[in-house]
Amino acid sequence: MTLSKNTMRNTSSTVNKGRIKENSHASTVKTTPTKKSSKGNDIVQGCLGCLGIVILLLIALIAGGLILYAVNDNGTQKEKNEITTATTSVSNSIEEQVKQAIIDTVGETANTGEQKIIDLQVNDNLATTVEHDKVVVAYLNADENLKNSMTKGGILIDSTNILKKLFAINNIEEATFIWELPLLDSQGNKQTEPVLKVTMTRKSAANIRWDNFNWKNLENVVDTYWEHTVFK
């Protein structure tokens, strides 16, 4: 079959128009995904930005909490140190007063040449809830005398005078004295041993008028009394 030139031109024109439309449609289809991808990237970037801000806020909160904890911890430790220091100062002050009261009463040295104070303990009173109440325990060297009865009398006089001074110190709740002397055993060996012990509480001391008190009655008014058989 033979086509005319006009027919061929028209057919070619129609085909070209169809190709143009197809190309236009293809171009449109290819452009659309690019726009969607751009929007997705914007959303992701926005989320990452928000996440970064949240992380920074969390870091700031944690850092602030650590600083606050450190400040509070330092403050608490400082308060504990101050309380410990104050308690230690009170204990040291009372012990110094007790030691001085003993020395002022009986001197620093016994007539045996030994130091008067063998050992001095000033401890917290566990039997009371009153703050700074103290219990005194003093190991002391006694003075020797011509007779055992005179030695015992000297110990009772010294004990009476020391007790009078100690209970003038407000924080002393109880006082115990253990007096020691060198004794000879049956084989002639000399050894320092306890010979007399007295314990008095503040409650018992409150009933005594020290200025009028007779030391001979001490063993009858103290809370605890013990003497070695050498004084029997």
C-alpha positions as a Python dict, from the first residue, in 0.01 Angstrom:
ca = {
    (1, 'M'): (0, 0, 0),
    (2, 'T'): (129, 348, -88),
    (3, 'L'): (80, 636, 165),
    (4, 'S'): (69, 993, 62),
    (5, 'K'): (324, 1240, 192),
    (6, 'N'): (59, 1424, 395),
    (7, 'T'): (-52, 1104, 553),
    (8, 'M'): (304, 1017, 646),
    (9, 'R'): (364, 1362, 792),
    (10, 'N'): (49, 1345, 1000),
    (11, 'T'): (144, 1005, 1128),
    (12, 'S'): (493, 1121, 1216),
    (13, 'S'): (356, 1427, 1391),
    (14, 'T'): (120, 1214, 1597),
    (15, 'V'): (400, 981, 1696),
    (16, 'N'): (623, 1272, 1794),
    (17, 'K'): (348, 1425, 2005),
    (18, 'G'): (300, 1093, 2181),
    (19, 'R'): (671, 1075, 2252),
    (20, 'I'): (671, 1430, 2389),
    (21, 'K'): (382, 1346, 2622),
    (22, 'E'): (558, 1031, 2737),
    (23, 'N'): (880, 1222, 2798),
    (24, 'S'): (689, 1489, 2989),
    (25, 'H'): (517, 1228, 3205),
    (26, 'A'): (843, 1049, 3271),
    (27, 'S'): (1006, 1375, 3372),
    (28, 'T'): (724, 1441, 3617),
    (29, 'V'): (748, 1096, 3768),
    (30, 'K'): (1125, 1124, 3816),
    (31, 'T'): (1099, 1462, 3993),
    (32, 'T'): (843, 1353, 4255),
    (33, 'P'): (1070, 1113, 4455),
    (34, 'T'): (1333, 1385, 4484),
    (35, 'K'): (1082, 1611, 4664),
    (36, 'K'): (978, 1331, 4904),
    (37, 'S'): (1344, 1253, 4988),
    (38, 'S'): (1410, 1618, 5071),
    (39, 'K'): (1117, 1630, 5312),
    (40, 'G'): (1234, 1308, 5481),
    (41, 'N'): (1583, 1449, 5531),
    (42, 'D'): (1438, 1762, 5689),
    (43, 'I'): (1235, 1552, 5935),
    (44, 'V'): (1536, 1336, 6027),
    (45, 'Q'): (1755, 1642, 6077),
    (46, 'G'): (1485, 1800, 6293),
    (47, 'C'): (1459, 1488, 6510),
    (48, 'L'): (1835, 1471, 6548),
    (49, 'G'): (1838, 1835, 6656),
    (50, 'C'): (1570, 1772, 6919),
    (51, 'L'): (1757, 1464, 7041),
    (52, 'G'): (2075, 1668, 7074),
    (53, 'I'): (1895, 1931, 7283),
    (54, 'V'): (1747, 1660, 7507),
    (55, 'I'): (2090, 1502, 7557),
    (56, 'L'): (2242, 1840, 7646),
    (57, 'L'): (1964, 1904, 7897),
    (58, 'L'): (2019, 1562, 8055),
    (59, 'I'): (2393, 1624, 8080),
    (60, 'A'): (2328, 1962, 8241),
    (61, 'L'): (2084, 1811, 8492),
    (62, 'I'): (2325, 1529, 8583),
    (63, 'A'): (2616, 1770, 8621),
    (64, 'G'): (2404, 2001, 8838),
    (65, 'G'): (2296, 1708, 9054),
    (66, 'L'): (2654, 1594, 9102),
    (67, 'I'): (2763, 1943, 9201),
    (68, 'L'): (2473, 1975, 9446),
    (69, 'Y'): (2553, 1632, 9595),
    (70, 'A'): (2919, 1725, 9632),
    (71, 'V'): (2829, 2052, 9805),
    (72, 'N'): (2584, 1880, 10042),
    (73, 'D'): (2828, 1597, 10111),
    (74, 'N'): (3105, 1843, 10191),
    (75, 'G'): (2870, 2036, 10418),
    (76, 'T'): (2763, 1720, 10602),
    (77, 'Q'): (3123, 1605, 10643),
    (78, 'K'): (3221, 1948, 10770),
    (79, 'E'): (2942, 1935, 11030),
    (80, 'K'): (3054, 1586, 11139),
    (81, 'N'): (3413, 1705, 11172),
    (82, 'E'): (3303, 2006, 11377),
    (83, 'I'): (3097, 1784, 11610),
    (84, 'T'): (3386, 1537, 11649),
    (85, 'T'): (3629, 1820, 11718),
    (86, 'A'): (3395, 1976, 11974),
    (87, 'T'): (3341, 1640, 12148),
    (88, 'T'): (3714, 1570, 12154),
    (89, 'S'): (3783, 1917, 12294),
    (90, 'V'): (3529, 1864, 12573),
    (91, 'S'): (3679, 1523, 12662),
    (92, 'N'): (4033, 1660, 12664),
    (93, 'S'): (3927, 1957, 12874),
    (94, 'I'): (3758, 1737, 13136),
    (95, 'E'): (4052, 1496, 13150),
    (96, 'E'): (4290, 1787, 13206),
    (97, 'Q'): (4068, 1917, 13488),
    (98, 'V'): (4056, 1573, 13651),
    (99, 'K'): (4431, 1528, 13626),
    (100, 'Q'): (4494, 1872, 13771),
    (101, 'A'): (4248, 1811, 14057),
    (102, 'I'): (4435, 1493, 14154),
    (103, 'I'): (4778, 1657, 14133),
    (104, 'D'): (4663, 1961, 14331),
    (105, 'T'): (4534, 1729, 14606),
    (106, 'V'): (4802, 1460, 14640),
    (107, 'G'): (5095, 1591, 14437),
    (108, 'E'): (5271, 1435, 14140),
    (109, 'T'): (5490, 1184, 14327),
    (110, 'A'): (5423, 933, 14606),
    (111, 'N'): (5670, 896, 14895),
    (112, 'T'): (5781, 570, 14735),
    (113, 'G'): (5928, 772, 14449),
    (114, 'E'): (5666, 656, 14198),
    (115, 'Q'): (5443, 887, 13997),
    (116, 'K'): (5116, 939, 14181),
    (117, 'I'): (4903, 878, 13873),
    (118, 'I'): (4963, 532, 13726),
    (119, 'D'): (4679, 551, 13475),
    (120, 'L'): (4391, 792, 13425),
    (121, 'Q'): (4081, 717, 13219),
    (122, 'V'): (3798, 960, 13152),
    (123, 'N'): (3531, 774, 12956),
    (124, 'D'): (3179, 844, 12833),
    (125, 'N'): (2913, 730, 13077),
    (126, 'L'): (2722, 455, 12892),
    (127, 'A'): (2463, 435, 13170),
    (128, 'T'): (2315, 775, 13084),
    (129, 'T'): (2189, 962, 12780),
    (130, 'V'): (2314, 1295, 12912),
    (131, 'E'): (2568, 1441, 12673),
    (132, 'H'): (2930, 1470, 12792),
    (133, 'D'): (2870, 1278, 13118),
    (134, 'K'): (3198, 1114, 13217),
    (135, 'V'): (3321, 826, 13431),
    (136, 'V'): (3664, 863, 13590),
    (137, 'V'): (3886, 564, 13665),
    (138, 'A'): (4219, 650, 13829),
    (139, 'Y'): (4495, 408, 13923),
    (140, 'L'): (4708, 576, 14190),
    (141, 'N'): (5020, 500, 14391),
    (142, 'A'): (4950, 538, 14763),
    (143, 'D'): (5192, 681, 15019),
    (144, 'E'): (5345, 434, 15264),
    (145, 'N'): (5334, 498, 15638),
    (146, 'L'): (5469, 347, 15960),
    (147, 'K'): (5165, 130, 16017),
    (148, 'N'): (4914, -26, 15780),
    (149, 'S'): (4632, 151, 15963),
    (150, 'M'): (4804, 486, 15906),
    (151, 'T'): (4858, 402, 15538),
    (152, 'K'): (4488, 319, 15503),
    (153, 'G'): (4391, 643, 15681),
    (154, 'G'): (4609, 843, 15441),
    (155, 'I'): (4443, 677, 15141),
    (156, 'L'): (4094, 754, 15274),
    (157, 'I'): (4187, 1118, 15342),
    (158, 'D'): (4330, 1157, 14991),
    (159, 'S'): (4026, 987, 14836),
    (160, 'T'): (3788, 1217, 15024),
    (161, 'N'): (3970, 1531, 14913),
    (162, 'I'): (3994, 1420, 14548),
    (163, 'L'): (3624, 1325, 14535),
    (164, 'K'): (3531, 1666, 14670),
    (165, 'K'): (3719, 1835, 14385),
    (166, 'L'): (3607, 1600, 14110),
    (167, 'F'): (3237, 1637, 14179),
    (168, 'A'): (3279, 2012, 14154),
    (169, 'I'): (3333, 1944, 13781),
    (170, 'N'): (2988, 1937, 13621),
    (171, 'N'): (3040, 1652, 13375),
    (172, 'I'): (3176, 1397, 13623),
    (173, 'E'): (2903, 1140, 13691),
    (174, 'E'): (3111, 872, 13862),
    (175, 'A'): (3464, 832, 13999),
    (176, 'T'): (3664, 522, 14089),
    (177, 'F'): (4006, 515, 14257),
    (178, 'I'): (4225, 205, 14268),
    (179, 'W'): (4512, 264, 14510),
    (180, 'E'): (4824, 51, 14479),
    (181, 'L'): (5123, -26, 14702),
    (182, 'P'): (5427, -255, 14684),
    (183, 'L'): (5353, -561, 14900),
    (184, 'L'): (5570, -847, 15020),
    (185, 'D'): (5449, -1201, 14968),
    (186, 'S'): (5527, -1496, 15198),
    (187, 'Q'): (5850, -1561, 15009),
    (188, 'G'): (5976, -1205, 15046),
    (189, 'N'): (5900, -1096, 14690),
    (190, 'K'): (5782, -737, 14645),
    (191, 'Q'): (5509, -664, 14393),
    (192, 'T'): (5282, -365, 14341),
    (193, 'E'): (4918, -459, 14394),
    (194, 'P'): (4582, -287, 14448),
    (195, 'V'): (4518, -236, 14820),
    (196, 'L'): (4204, -19, 14828),
    (197, 'K'): (3925, 70, 14587),
    (198, 'V'): (3640, 320, 14616),
    (199, 'T'): (3364, 415, 14371),
    (200, 'M'): (3123, 702, 14417),
    (201, 'T'): (2846, 839, 14193),
    (202, 'R'): (2732, 1198, 14168),
    (203, 'K'): (2401, 1096, 14325),
    (204, 'S'): (2577, 973, 14640),
    (205, 'A'): (2813, 1271, 14644),
    (206, 'A'): (2517, 1510, 14636),
    (207, 'N'): (2416, 1392, 14985),
    (208, 'I'): (2752, 1481, 15141),
    (209, 'R'): (2846, 1813, 15300),
    (210, 'W'): (3213, 1793, 15222),
    (211, 'D'): (3322, 2075, 15450),
    (212, 'N'): (3187, 1889, 15753),
    (213, 'F'): (3252, 1535, 15632),
    (214, 'N'): (3472, 1298, 15835),
    (215, 'W'): (3696, 1086, 15610),
    (216, 'K'): (3657, 790, 15849),
    (217, 'N'): (3300, 751, 15720),
    (218, 'L'): (3400, 733, 15353),
    (219, 'E'): (3378, 354, 15326),
    (220, 'N'): (3019, 376, 15454),
    (221, 'V'): (2892, 635, 15205),
    (222, 'V'): (3063, 538, 14878),
    (223, 'D'): (2882, 311, 14631),
    (224, 'T'): (3160, 51, 14624),
    (225, 'Y'): (3436, -13, 14876),
    (226, 'W'): (3707, -279, 14884),
    (227, 'E'): (4031, -313, 15081),
    (228, 'H'): (4317, -562, 15082),
    (229, 'T'): (4361, -805, 15371),
    (230, 'V'): (4670, -608, 15484),
    (231, 'F'): (4427, -348, 15619),
    (232, 'K'): (4209, -596, 15810),
}
